[in-house]
Amino acid sequence: MKSPSPESGQTGTEVTAYTGLTGKTPAKMLMRELVWLLGHWKNRRFWKWIEEFRPEMLCLFLANNTFLIRLAVRISRKYRIPLVVYSTEGYCFMDYNYFTNRPSAAYKLYYAWLRASYRKAVPYVAEGFFNCTLLRDRYEEEFGYPCSCIMNGSEIDFINRCFLEEDKVPVISYLGNLGLGRHKALMEIAQALQQIDKRLQLDIYGAAPNDTVKEELENCAGARFQGFVSYEEVIRIIHESSLLVHAEWNEEKTNRDLKYAFSTKIGDSICSGTPFLIYADKGLAETVFLKENDCAFVVEKKDMLKSVLQQALTDEKERRRITENAKITKEKFFTGNDGFMKVFL
């Protein structure tokens, strides 16, 4: 498991939106590609190093650049070695200007160049690996080479918490990032809990991105903003909770940018043994994965929220079924990452 980041609940790369990336524009990305295209770094010493190293396989991280793809293809072709690709993003499917969120002729040129580079690599790719099933399926459909899914592993202990404790108010917890409008979705969860039972509260752990978010959470009935906690505390809270929740703000721009994002917190929640609920759009990779494996309570629309929350907090039979499926999902996707080994065998 990756080292925890400063925000509670984050154990690796957290879900982030692309729009508004500081300082990056389509024009700057094109300039970067042109500089690398000059190829001053591809001198005799570079190729001598490649020949001395004598690679038997080439691994390429597919990102939002063309120069590394061109280089990988050239090496693969010249030395006749297989190319294995890996990605956690859907850059080659983003036909909109996610840098500035404005119409851009430069982005159209950049995107066409990027797509062409991805396609030129196809004949040399032995296999592709991706961090979620939705991204895996999209790459396999689009480019045709064999694709597998390797998710970030989790070392959290599985402690079954499907049982309901009589005469005790359930503990409902959210741990993680509060950006991207996510606090608004959490506030809707808190309000739904209050409609079920005034005693129910959503404990929210994480660093607020600004004072406005903090104030809104502190003034929301049914929400208890707890602020930052250490990763050790995160683990304790997970195992002492009756229900864990994750949420994404259901907004067109956010859903578009986060379509293939997959929070590492999802894995920890599934693997913990505590029943898990997600409140997010049905088209997101997170939602698709959880529904496919039937290992979480899934809420896709606001009008479903109250009824699904009530079931998650009162139906012990359903909690047990979800938890059992979560354990199967843990063993299938999050225990050991040996998927790369078959490439070597």
N, C-alpha and C positions, 0 to 999 in steps of 0.2 A: 504494500500500500504506500502511496506517495506521502511525503511529509506534509503535515498540516500547514495550511496557509494561515495568515494572521486572522482571518475571519472564522468564527466558530462555525463548525459544520462543514468546512471545506477541507477536503483531503487530497485535492489535486486540482486539475483544471476545472474551474467553475464555469457554468453556462454564462456566456457573454453575448451581447448583441454586437453586430458589426458596424451599424450605422454610427457615424460620428467618430471613427477612430482618429485619434489626435494626430494632426499633421499630414495624414495620408489623403491623396487625391488621385484620380485617374491619371492626370498629367504626370504627377510625380512617379507613379508606378510605371508608366511608359518610359520615362527618362531612366529609371533604374534598369529596365530591360535593355534599353539601348546601350547603356554603359557596359553592362555585362556582355552584350553582343559583340563589343569591340574585342573582347577576348585577350587582353594583354596578359592576363594571368595564366593563359593556356600556353605556357612556354615549354621548352625542352625539359626543364627540371620537373615539371608537373607530370609529363608522360613517362619520364624515367622513374619517378616515384611509383606510378601505377604499375609499371612493368616489374619493378623490384618487389612490390607488394604481392603481385600475382593473385588478385581476387578471384574467388570461385563463384561468387554471387554478389549482386549489387542491390542494396536496399535504398529505396527512394521514398522520402516523405512528400506526398503530393500536397502542394500548398498553392498560394496565389502568385506563383512566378513561373516563367517559362525557361529561364536559363539553366536551372538545375535539371529540368526534364530533358532539355537538349543535350546536356552533358552526359546524363545517365544513358540516354539512347545511344550516343556516340560510343561510349565505353562498352556498353552491352554488345553493340554491333561489331566493334573492332576486335574485341577479345572473346566474342561468342560466349558470353556468360549470361545466365538468366537474370532478369530484372524482377525484383519483388517490391511492390508498392504498398504504402500504408498511408491512411489519412483519417482524420477525425472531423473533417469539414467538407462541405459541398460547394467549394469555390467554383468549380466548373459548371455548376447548375444555377449560379446566381446571375441571371440575365438582367439584373437591375443594379444601379449604381449604389452599392452599400457603403461606399466611402463617404459621400456627402449627401446622399439621398436626394439628388437633384438630377434632372436630365443632363446627359453628357455624351457628346460625340466621342470624346477621348475614351470614355468607359466602353463604348461600343467597340472601338478599335482594340482596346486592351483585352476585352472579353473574347473577341473573335480570335485574337492571337493566342490567348490562354487555351481556349477550346481546341484550336488546331494542334497545340503542343501536346495536350492530353491524348488526342487521337493518334498522333504520330508515334506515341510510345506504345500503343496497343500491341503491335506485332512482337514486341520484345518482352512483354510482361508474362511471367510464369504464373503469378498469383497475386491477388490483392487482399489486403487485410484492413478491416475497418472496425471502429469502436462501437458501432451499434448496428442492429439488423436492418434498419431502414436505409442507412447509407450503403451498407453492403449490397442490398437488393437493387438500389438505384444504380450503382456502379456496374453491377453484373448485367443489368438490363441495357444500360447505355453503351458499355464498351465490350461486353462479351467474354472477357477473360474470367477464370474461376475466382470467386471471392469468398472470403471467410470472415467471421466476426470474432475479434478478440477484445474483450472488455477489461477495463482496469480492475485488477483483483481487489478483494477486500479480506482483511485479516480479522475483522471484528467477530467476536464469539457469537454463535447462534444460541440465544437463550429464549426459549419459547414463552411468549407473553400473551397467548391467545385467550387465556382464561379471564373471566370477569370477576372482580372482587366485590362482594356484596357490601352495601352500605358505605362504599367509598367512591368519592367523586373521581371519575377517570382523569388521568393526566394526559393532555394532548400537547404535543411539542412540535415546533418547527425550528430547525437549526440550519443556518446558512446565510447566503447572500441576500441582501434586501434591496438590490438595485433593479433596474429594468421595469419598474412599476410593480414588482412582485409584492410589495407591502400592501398594495390595493387588493390583490387577490386574497392575501392573508386576512385583511380586514373583513372581507366578505365571508370567509370561513368563520371568523370570530362572531360575526353577527348571526350567522346561521346557528352556531352553537347556543347563543343566547335564546334563540327562538325555540330550541329543543328543551333547554333547561337553564335557568338563570345562573345556576351554580357552575356551569361549564365555562372554562377559560382556555384560550389558546396561548401557551407560553412561547414567546418568540425570542430566539437567541441569535445574535448576530450584530455586527457593527452597522449602524444606520449610516447611509451615504451622506446625509446632510440633516440639519436641524428640522427641516420641514417634515421629512419622513419620520423622524423620531417623535415629533410632536403629534403627528397624526396617529401613530401607533399608541402613544401614551393616552390619547383622548378617545380611543376606540373602545366602546363597551364590548367586553368579552375577550379583549386582547391584553396580555401582560408582557410588555416589552422588557426583556431581561438583559439586553445588551450582550457584550462580548463575554465568552467563557473560553477556557483553555480546552484543548482537544481531549485531555483526560476527562474533563467535566462533560464534554460532548458525549463520550462513550457511556459515562454513568447515566446521563439523562436519557439517552436512547434506551438503555436497558431498564430504566425505571418508569418509562412512559407506557401508557395504555394504548396510545395511537400516535404514530408519526405522520406528519403531513408534508407535502411538497406542493408548491403552487407556481404557476406562471401567469402573468397578467394577459388576459385574452384580448389582444389588440392586433389588428392586421399586420402592422409593421413588425411588431415583436414576434408574432408567429412566423412570419416570413424569414426573419433573421435567425430564429432559433430552431428552424425546422429539423436540422440534423444534429443539433447540440445535445449532449448527453452528460448530465452532471454526475460526477463521481459520488455525490451524496446519495444518488439513487441506489447504487450498488451497496453502500453501507447500510442503508435502510432495509433493503431486501434481505441482506445477510444477517441482520441483527436478531431476528425472531420476534420482533415487535410488529404487530399489524401496521400496514402502511397504506396511506391514502394520497392520491395525486389529484390536483384540481388544475386542469390544463386543457388546451385545445386538442381535439382528437387527432390532428394531423402531425403533431410533434413526435419526434423519434422516441422520446421518453414515454409518452402515452401509448404509442403503438406497441412498444416493447412490453410494457406492463400488461396491456390487454392480451397480447399474443400468449404470454406466459401465465396469465390469470393469477398474478401474485400480488395484487394490490387492489384496493377499492379505487375505482376510477370515476371521476366526476368531470364530464366534458362541458357541461353547461350549468349556468347559475341556478336554473330551476330544478336541477337534480341534487344540488348541494345538501339541502336539509335532509332529504330522505336517505341519501347514501351515508351521510355522517351518522344519522341515527342508527342505521344498520351496523355501521362499523363499530359503534359504541355499545350496542345492546345484543346483537345476534352472535352468540358465542359459537354456534355451529359454523356460521359463515367466516368468522374470525379464524377458526381452526382450519377451515379449508384453504383460506388465503395464505395462512402461515405455512401450511404443509406444502403448498405450491411454491412459496417463497424459498423453502429449503431445497426443493428440487431445482429451482432456478439458480440458487447459489452454487450448487454442485455443478450445474451445467455450464454456467457462464463466468462465475467469479472466483472459483477455486483453482488456482494454477493457470498459467498462460502458456500452454505447450503447443499452441497452434502453429507457431513458426517451425517447430521441429520437423514436421512432415516435409518441409521444403528441403531439408538437409538430407533426408533419408532416401 
